[in-house]
């Protein structure tokens, strides 16, 4: 008898509500605040793909950016 249990296994990764979705695979995890009180984030891949490790910030509209000190950051 061959057991095919792996066909029914689903690896669902729970996403923390504080994480920001960039696309279906890439999310930003909060790291804290920098010396200018801007929130900082680190990207990660749900699928385990390689992701450039850059620090993200939120601009004045709450959009992710790599600009190090966005005006009126959040």
Buried (B, 14 or more C-beta within 10 A) or exposed (E): EEEEEEEEEEEEEEEEEEEBEBEEEBBBBBEEEBEEEBBBBBBBEBEEEEBEEEBBBBBEEEEBEEEEEBEEBB
